[in-house]
Amino acid sequence: MHDTLLIALYSFLGAASTGLVGAAALRLLRRRSLTASLAVVSAVGVVAMLAGTLAVSWAMFLSPHDLTVVTTVVAMAAVVSLATALVLGRWVVARSHELTLAARSFGDGDFTAPHTPATAELDELSRELAATSARLAASRERERALEASRRELVAWISHDLRSPLAGLRAMAEALEDGVATEPDRYLRQIRTEVERLNGMVGDLFELSRIHAGALPLSPARISLYDLVGDALAGADPLAREHGVRLVGGHLEAVPVEVDGKEMSRVLGNLLVNAIRRTPADGTVAVGARRTPEGAVVSVTDGCGGIPEEDLPRVFDTGWRGTHARTPPAGAGLGLAIVRGIVEAHRGRATVHNIPGGCRFEVTLPTAP
């Protein structure tokens, strides 16, 4: 028993000494290639066994012949282990280099992972890099689209402000110089233009709060039937002015928890947009129903349809379409406000073409 303990002690001391030397070598080589680290790890395992054997031999527990045999076997194992570590290390480094080259296209959307990953960890890293690159490319594309929308919005707002401001200035100068033949008519026109400008500024303020995530909401349990009824009553004068028929189709009394004021604005914007795009003697239909996805409010118009290439941009800030770039089309903020308010209620707004027109749908979570 005493001899066994001595053998274990000498073996442990020899192996521990080798391990400490290997740890120091790994620390010195921590910024070098993975090949060097693998070679050091292999060498530590073999040399630790050899050091333990030599320590036991020096304590005269082995004969010289046995020592020679063991040393030869360990030396051959060391040669094979080091050669294997070098080959494996160079292969892993080569695959890592391929991953490094592929990572140079990271974020451009065309990241391609190496076809033969070296390890499961590198394979997982490649998949994660590919997924992240795709997300970054999509985010960059959305940012470019948003920046283009902002430029268009600034251009259109500038155009829409220049015309009424020029008219207000001309009418004010005419009134000031006393050359206005009908002062009352000029004053009514000034009031109309001021109200339109005030509405435009209000839309911009509302949109800025939506984009900043600072839109205040006061949710309350409301029936879609009541919301749609109030919206139809508010849009009826405009529909009569344009000769458009407003129809409340299949209206279900679906309960929802929403901010009544903001959702009334959503329905009002959709109805005003539909009425202005529908020709005289046309029909704008509103429906409300319950679906597995939630409560859906639909507004169907007779605009003749939206070009397919424009459908993804309908809810973009500042987009108005080529046929609606002049007043009274507005600044192209109404539908952007619709989407912002609906998404603030954890819903979604969509649009698709139907025969003779298009249908806007707002989906909201139903109240429990």
C-alpha positions as CSV (number, residue, x, y, z in Angstrom):
1,M,0.0,0.0,0.0
2,H,2.9,2.3,0.8
3,D,4.5,1.7,-2.6
4,T,1.3,2.4,-4.4
5,L,0.9,5.8,-2.6
6,L,4.5,6.7,-3.6
7,I,3.9,5.8,-7.2
8,A,0.7,7.9,-7.3
9,L,2.5,10.8,-5.6
10,Y,5.5,10.7,-8.0
11,S,3.1,10.4,-11.0
12,F,1.0,13.2,-9.8
13,L,4.0,15.5,-9.3
14,G,5.4,14.8,-12.7
15,A,2.1,15.3,-14.5
16,A,1.3,18.4,-12.5
17,S,4.6,20.0,-13.3
18,T,3.9,19.3,-17.0
19,G,0.4,20.7,-16.7
20,L,1.7,24.0,-15.1
21,V,4.2,24.4,-17.9
22,G,1.5,23.7,-20.5
23,A,-0.8,26.3,-18.9
24,A,2.0,28.9,-19.0
25,A,2.6,28.0,-22.6
26,L,-1.1,28.4,-23.5
27,R,-1.2,31.8,-21.8
28,L,1.8,33.0,-23.8
29,L,0.3,31.6,-27.0
30,R,-3.3,32.8,-26.3
31,R,-3.1,35.3,-29.2
32,R,-1.5,32.9,-31.6
33,S,-3.2,30.4,-34.0
34,L,-5.5,27.7,-32.8
35,T,-3.0,25.2,-34.3
36,A,-0.4,26.1,-31.7
37,S,-2.9,25.8,-28.8
38,L,-4.0,22.3,-30.0
39,A,-0.3,21.3,-30.3
40,V,0.3,22.4,-26.7
41,V,-2.7,20.6,-25.4
42,S,-1.7,17.3,-27.1
43,A,1.9,17.7,-25.9
44,V,0.8,18.3,-22.3
45,G,-1.2,15.0,-22.3
46,V,1.6,12.9,-23.7
47,V,4.5,14.7,-21.8
48,A,2.5,14.5,-18.5
49,M,2.4,10.7,-18.9
50,L,6.0,10.6,-19.8
51,A,7.0,12.8,-16.8
52,G,5.0,10.6,-14.4
53,T,6.7,7.5,-15.8
54,L,10.2,8.9,-15.5
55,A,9.5,10.1,-12.0
56,V,8.5,6.6,-11.0
57,S,11.5,5.1,-12.8
58,W,13.9,7.4,-11.0
59,A,12.4,6.2,-7.8
60,M,13.6,2.7,-9.0
61,F,10.2,1.2,-9.4
62,L,10.9,0.2,-13.0
63,S,13.9,-1.7,-14.5
64,P,16.0,0.0,-17.2
65,H,14.5,-2.3,-19.8
66,D,10.9,-1.5,-18.8
67,L,11.8,2.2,-18.7
68,T,13.1,2.0,-22.2
69,V,10.0,0.3,-23.5
70,V,7.6,2.7,-21.8
71,T,9.6,5.7,-23.0
72,T,9.6,4.4,-26.6
73,V,5.9,3.8,-26.5
74,V,5.2,7.3,-25.0
75,A,7.5,8.9,-27.5
76,M,5.8,7.3,-30.5
77,A,2.4,8.3,-29.0
78,A,3.7,11.9,-28.6
79,V,4.8,12.0,-32.3
80,V,1.4,10.7,-33.5
81,S,-0.5,13.1,-31.2
82,L,1.4,16.1,-32.2
83,A,1.1,15.3,-35.9
84,T,-2.7,14.8,-35.5
85,A,-3.0,18.0,-33.5
86,L,-1.2,20.0,-36.2
87,V,-3.3,18.5,-39.0
88,L,-6.5,19.1,-37.0
89,G,-5.5,22.6,-36.0
90,R,-4.6,23.6,-39.6
91,W,-8.0,22.2,-40.8
92,V,-9.9,24.1,-38.1
93,V,-7.9,27.3,-38.8
94,A,-8.7,27.0,-42.5
95,R,-12.4,26.7,-41.8
96,S,-12.2,29.6,-39.4
97,H,-10.4,31.7,-42.1
98,E,-13.3,30.9,-44.6
99,L,-15.7,32.1,-42.0
100,T,-13.7,35.3,-41.5
101,L,-13.7,35.9,-45.3
102,A,-17.5,35.3,-45.4
103,A,-18.0,37.7,-42.5
104,R,-16.7,40.6,-44.6
105,S,-20.0,40.6,-46.4
106,F,-21.9,40.7,-43.0
107,G,-24.9,42.9,-43.1
108,D,-25.1,43.1,-46.9
109,G,-27.7,40.3,-47.1
110,D,-25.4,38.0,-49.1
111,F,-23.5,36.4,-46.2
112,T,-22.7,32.7,-47.1
113,A,-21.5,30.4,-44.4
114,P,-18.7,27.9,-45.2
115,H,-20.0,24.6,-46.6
116,T,-17.8,22.4,-44.3
117,P,-17.8,23.9,-40.8
118,A,-15.0,22.7,-38.6
119,T,-16.9,22.2,-35.4
120,A,-20.5,22.3,-34.1
121,E,-19.8,25.7,-32.4
122,L,-18.5,27.2,-35.7
123,D,-21.5,25.8,-37.5
124,E,-23.8,27.4,-35.0
125,L,-21.9,30.6,-35.2
126,S,-22.2,30.6,-39.0
127,R,-26.0,30.1,-38.9
128,E,-26.4,32.9,-36.4
129,L,-24.2,35.2,-38.5
130,A,-26.3,34.4,-41.6
131,A,-29.5,35.1,-39.7
132,T,-28.2,38.3,-38.2
133,S,-26.9,39.5,-41.6
134,A,-30.3,39.0,-43.2
135,R,-31.9,40.9,-40.4
136,L,-29.4,43.8,-40.7
137,A,-29.9,43.9,-44.5
138,A,-33.7,44.0,-44.0
139,S,-33.3,46.8,-41.4
140,R,-31.0,48.7,-43.7
141,E,-33.5,48.4,-46.5
142,R,-36.3,49.7,-44.2
143,E,-34.1,52.6,-43.1
144,R,-33.5,53.5,-46.8
145,A,-37.2,53.4,-47.5
146,L,-38.0,55.5,-44.4
147,E,-35.4,58.0,-45.4
148,A,-36.9,58.2,-48.9
149,S,-40.3,58.7,-47.4
150,R,-39.0,61.5,-45.2
151,R,-37.5,63.3,-48.2
152,E,-40.8,63.0,-50.1
153,L,-42.7,64.2,-47.1
154,V,-40.5,67.3,-46.8
155,A,-40.8,68.0,-50.5
156,W,-44.6,67.6,-50.5
157,I,-45.2,69.5,-47.3
158,S,-43.1,72.4,-48.7
159,H,-45.2,72.4,-51.8
160,D,-48.5,72.2,-49.9
161,L,-47.5,75.0,-47.6
162,R,-46.2,77.3,-50.3
163,S,-49.5,77.6,-52.2
164,P,-51.8,78.5,-49.3
165,L,-49.2,80.8,-47.7
166,A,-48.9,82.6,-51.0
167,G,-52.7,82.9,-51.3
168,L,-52.9,84.1,-47.6
169,R,-50.3,86.7,-48.3
170,A,-52.0,88.0,-51.4
171,M,-55.4,88.2,-49.7
172,A,-53.9,89.9,-46.6
173,E,-52.2,92.5,-48.8
174,A,-55.4,93.1,-50.8
175,L,-57.3,93.7,-47.5
176,E,-54.5,95.9,-46.2
177,D,-54.4,98.1,-49.3
178,G,-58.2,98.3,-49.4
179,V,-58.5,96.9,-53.0
180,A,-60.5,93.8,-52.0
181,T,-63.8,94.0,-53.7
182,E,-65.4,91.4,-51.4
183,P,-63.7,91.6,-48.0
184,D,-66.0,89.1,-46.4
185,R,-65.3,86.5,-49.0
186,Y,-61.5,87.1,-48.6
187,L,-61.9,86.6,-44.8
188,R,-63.8,83.3,-45.2
189,Q,-61.1,82.1,-47.6
190,I,-58.4,83.1,-45.2
191,R,-60.2,81.2,-42.4
192,T,-60.5,78.1,-44.7
193,E,-56.8,78.1,-45.5
194,V,-55.8,78.6,-41.9
195,E,-58.0,75.7,-40.8
196,R,-56.4,73.5,-43.5
197,L,-52.9,74.5,-42.4
198,N,-53.9,73.9,-38.8
199,G,-55.0,70.4,-39.7
200,M,-51.8,69.7,-41.5
201,V,-49.8,70.8,-38.5
202,G,-52.0,68.6,-36.2
203,D,-51.3,65.6,-38.4
204,L,-47.5,66.3,-38.3
205,F,-47.7,66.5,-34.5
206,E,-49.7,63.3,-34.2
207,L,-47.2,61.5,-36.5
208,S,-44.2,62.7,-34.5
209,R,-45.8,61.4,-31.3
210,I,-46.4,58.0,-32.9
211,H,-42.9,57.7,-34.2
212,A,-41.5,58.7,-30.8
213,G,-43.7,56.1,-29.1
214,A,-45.3,58.8,-27.0
215,L,-48.9,58.5,-28.2
216,P,-51.1,58.7,-25.1
217,L,-53.8,56.0,-25.1
218,S,-56.8,55.7,-22.7
219,P,-58.3,52.3,-23.6
220,A,-61.9,51.6,-22.8
221,R,-64.3,48.8,-23.7
222,I,-66.2,49.9,-26.8
223,S,-68.3,48.1,-29.3
224,L,-67.2,48.2,-33.0
225,Y,-70.8,48.8,-33.9
226,D,-70.8,52.1,-32.0
227,L,-67.4,53.1,-33.4
228,V,-68.4,52.5,-37.0
229,G,-71.8,54.2,-36.5
230,D,-70.2,57.4,-35.2
231,A,-67.6,57.4,-38.0
232,L,-70.3,57.0,-40.6
233,A,-72.3,59.9,-39.2
234,G,-69.2,62.1,-39.2
235,A,-68.3,61.3,-42.8
236,D,-71.8,61.6,-44.2
237,P,-71.6,65.3,-45.0
238,L,-68.4,64.8,-47.0
239,A,-69.9,61.8,-48.8
240,R,-73.0,63.9,-49.8
241,E,-70.8,66.7,-51.1
242,H,-68.9,64.2,-53.3
243,G,-72.1,62.3,-54.3
244,V,-70.8,59.1,-52.8
245,R,-73.1,56.6,-51.0
246,L,-72.0,55.4,-47.5
247,V,-73.1,51.9,-46.7
248,G,-72.8,50.1,-43.3
249,G,-72.6,46.5,-44.4
250,H,-72.4,43.6,-42.0
251,L,-71.7,45.2,-38.6
252,E,-71.2,43.0,-35.6
253,A,-71.2,44.4,-32.1
254,V,-67.7,43.1,-31.4
255,P,-66.2,44.4,-28.1
256,V,-62.7,45.9,-28.2
257,E,-60.6,47.8,-25.7
258,V,-59.3,50.8,-27.5
259,D,-58.9,54.6,-27.2
260,G,-62.2,55.8,-28.6
261,K,-60.8,59.1,-29.8
262,E,-57.8,57.7,-31.6
263,M,-59.8,54.9,-33.2
264,S,-62.4,57.4,-34.4
265,R,-59.6,59.2,-36.1
266,V,-58.5,56.0,-37.7
267,L,-61.9,55.3,-39.1
268,G,-62.4,58.9,-40.1
269,N,-59.1,59.0,-42.0
270,L,-60.0,55.8,-43.8
271,L,-63.5,57.0,-44.7
272,V,-62.2,60.5,-45.9
273,N,-59.6,58.8,-48.0
274,A,-62.1,56.4,-49.5
275,I,-64.7,59.1,-50.3
276,R,-62.2,61.3,-52.0
277,R,-60.9,58.4,-54.2
278,T,-64.4,57.1,-55.1
279,P,-66.0,58.8,-58.1
280,A,-69.5,60.4,-57.9
281,D,-72.3,57.9,-57.6
282,G,-69.9,55.4,-56.2
283,T,-70.2,53.5,-52.9
284,V,-68.0,53.3,-49.9
285,A,-68.9,50.2,-47.7
286,V,-67.9,49.7,-44.1
287,G,-68.0,46.4,-42.3
288,A,-67.1,45.0,-38.8
289,R,-66.8,41.3,-37.9
290,R,-65.1,38.9,-35.6
291,T,-62.4,36.6,-37.0
292,P,-60.0,34.1,-35.4
293,E,-57.3,36.8,-35.7
294,G,-59.4,39.4,-33.9
295,A,-61.9,42.2,-34.6
296,V,-61.7,43.4,-38.2
297,V,-63.1,46.7,-39.6
298,S,-63.1,47.0,-43.4
299,V,-63.5,50.1,-45.6
300,T,-64.2,49.3,-49.3
301,D,-64.0,52.0,-51.9
302,G,-64.5,52.3,-55.7
303,C,-61.1,54.0,-56.5
304,G,-60.4,51.5,-59.3
305,G,-57.6,49.8,-57.4
306,I,-54.0,50.7,-56.5
307,P,-51.1,49.6,-58.7
308,E,-49.5,46.5,-57.3
309,E,-46.1,48.1,-57.0
310,D,-47.6,50.8,-54.8
311,L,-49.4,48.5,-52.4
312,P,-46.4,48.1,-50.0
313,R,-46.0,51.9,-49.8
314,V,-49.6,52.9,-49.1
315,F,-49.1,53.3,-45.4
316,D,-45.7,55.0,-45.7
317,T,-45.2,58.5,-44.4
318,G,-45.8,61.1,-47.2
319,W,-47.0,58.6,-49.8
320,R,-50.0,59.9,-51.8
321,G,-49.8,58.2,-55.2
322,T,-49.2,59.8,-58.5
323,H,-52.9,60.8,-58.9
324,A,-53.1,62.5,-55.5
325,R,-50.1,64.9,-55.3
326,T,-52.1,68.1,-55.1
327,P,-54.6,69.4,-52.5
328,P,-57.1,68.5,-51.2
329,A,-55.3,65.2,-51.1
330,G,-53.4,66.3,-48.0
331,A,-49.8,65.8,-47.1
332,G,-49.9,62.0,-47.3
333,L,-50.1,61.6,-43.5
334,G,-53.5,60.1,-43.0
335,L,-52.8,56.5,-43.7
336,A,-49.4,56.7,-41.9
337,I,-51.3,57.9,-38.8
338,V,-53.8,55.1,-39.3
339,R,-51.1,52.5,-39.2
340,G,-49.3,54.1,-36.2
341,I,-52.5,54.3,-34.1
342,V,-53.5,50.7,-35.0
343,E,-50.0,49.3,-34.2
344,A,-50.1,51.2,-30.9
345,H,-53.2,49.2,-30.1
346,R,-51.3,46.0,-31.0
347,G,-53.2,45.6,-34.2
348,R,-52.4,45.8,-37.9
349,A,-53.6,47.7,-40.9
350,T,-53.6,46.2,-44.4
351,V,-54.9,46.9,-47.9
352,H,-55.6,44.8,-50.9
353,N,-57.3,45.3,-54.3
354,I,-60.7,44.1,-55.1
355,P,-62.7,44.3,-58.4
356,G,-63.3,48.0,-59.0
357,G,-61.5,49.3,-55.9
358,C,-59.6,48.4,-52.8
359,R,-60.3,47.4,-49.3
360,F,-58.6,48.6,-46.2
361,E,-58.8,46.4,-43.1
362,V,-57.9,47.2,-39.5
363,T,-57.5,44.2,-37.2
364,L,-57.7,44.7,-33.5
365,P,-57.4,42.4,-30.5
366,T,-60.9,41.6,-29.1
367,A,-61.8,42.5,-25.6
368,P,-62.0,39.5,-23.1
